[in-house]
Amino acid sequence: MNNKFAFLFIVMLLLSGCSNHSANNPPKGDDPTSWINFEGKKYEFYKTDVPVDDSLISTNEKTDADDGVESNLEIFKAESENGVRLFIQDPINKEWVEFRIK
């Protein structure tokens, strides 16, 4: 339980440093706090500590300044009947973080 709390705290700390919003431009109520832009679509944070299997495929792309997460993290994807889901691996705890189109 303490590990999950520590992980969430670190993720929130990282995300607050990656925010594109300034004090003069507060986020709107519907703006996500974490997202990945991929192939012209915005994938929003869904959940952390996601169990993954061998179905993840590397997109051969990395997060960058246009994304609402830490830059230079490899982006993976999984395709299913529900659509495409994106994943990045937390560099500190090595847990998977899932992003979906809203």
C-alpha positions as CSV (number, residue, x, y, z in Angstrom):
1,M,0.0,0.0,0.0
2,N,2.8,2.4,0.8
3,N,4.5,1.6,-2.5
4,K,1.3,2.6,-4.4
5,F,1.0,5.8,-2.4
6,A,4.7,6.7,-3.1
7,F,4.3,5.9,-6.8
8,L,1.2,8.0,-7.1
9,F,2.9,10.9,-5.3
10,I,5.9,10.7,-7.6
11,V,3.7,10.5,-10.7
12,M,1.7,13.5,-9.6
13,L,5.0,15.4,-8.8
14,L,6.4,14.6,-12.2
15,L,3.1,15.5,-13.9
16,S,2.9,18.9,-12.1
17,G,6.4,19.7,-13.5
18,C,5.3,18.8,-17.0
19,S,2.2,20.9,-17.0
20,N,1.8,23.4,-19.8
21,H,-0.5,25.6,-17.7
22,S,0.8,28.7,-15.9
23,A,-0.7,30.4,-12.9
24,N,-2.3,33.0,-15.2
25,N,-3.9,30.2,-17.3
26,P,-5.6,27.7,-15.0
27,P,-6.7,24.4,-16.6
28,K,-10.3,24.0,-17.6
29,G,-12.4,21.5,-15.8
30,D,-12.3,19.0,-18.6
31,D,-8.6,19.2,-19.4
32,P,-6.7,16.0,-18.5
33,T,-3.7,16.2,-16.3
34,S,-1.8,13.6,-18.3
35,W,-2.0,12.7,-21.9
36,I,-0.1,11.4,-25.0
37,N,-0.6,12.7,-28.5
38,F,-0.2,9.8,-30.9
39,E,-1.1,9.7,-34.6
40,G,-3.1,12.9,-34.4
41,K,-5.2,11.6,-31.4
42,K,-5.1,12.6,-27.7
43,Y,-4.9,9.6,-25.4
44,E,-5.7,10.5,-21.8
45,F,-4.5,8.9,-18.6
46,Y,-6.6,5.9,-17.6
47,K,-4.8,4.1,-14.8
48,T,-1.5,3.0,-13.3
49,D,0.0,-0.4,-12.2
50,V,-1.6,-2.1,-15.2
51,P,-0.8,-5.8,-15.7
52,V,0.5,-6.3,-19.3
53,D,1.3,-9.3,-21.3
54,D,3.2,-10.0,-24.6
55,S,0.5,-8.2,-26.6
56,L,2.3,-4.8,-26.1
57,I,3.9,-3.6,-29.3
58,S,6.5,-0.8,-29.4
59,T,5.4,2.1,-31.5
60,N,9.1,3.1,-32.0
61,E,8.1,6.5,-30.8
62,K,8.8,8.4,-27.5
63,T,7.0,11.0,-25.5
64,D,8.0,14.6,-26.1
65,A,7.2,18.2,-25.1
66,D,3.7,18.0,-26.7
67,D,2.7,15.3,-24.3
68,G,1.4,15.8,-20.8
69,V,4.0,13.3,-19.4
70,E,7.7,13.1,-18.9
71,S,9.5,13.3,-22.2
72,N,11.6,10.6,-23.8
73,L,9.6,7.6,-22.6
74,E,9.0,4.8,-25.1
75,I,5.4,4.4,-26.1
76,F,3.8,1.0,-26.5
77,K,0.4,0.1,-27.7
78,A,-2.1,-2.8,-27.5
79,E,-5.0,-3.2,-30.0
80,S,-8.3,-4.9,-29.1
81,E,-11.9,-4.9,-30.1
82,N,-12.2,-1.8,-27.8
83,G,-9.6,0.1,-29.8
84,V,-6.0,1.1,-29.3
85,R,-4.6,1.7,-25.8
86,L,-1.2,3.3,-25.2
87,F,1.3,2.4,-22.4
88,I,4.4,3.9,-20.9
89,Q,6.5,2.5,-18.2
90,D,7.1,4.6,-15.1
91,P,10.9,5.1,-15.0
92,I,11.1,5.0,-11.2
93,N,8.8,2.1,-10.2
94,K,8.8,0.3,-13.5
95,E,4.9,0.1,-13.4
96,W,2.9,0.4,-16.5
97,V,0.6,3.4,-17.1
98,E,-2.3,3.2,-19.5
99,F,-3.8,5.9,-21.7
100,R,-7.0,5.7,-23.7
101,I,-9.0,7.9,-26.1
102,K,-11.8,9.4,-24.1
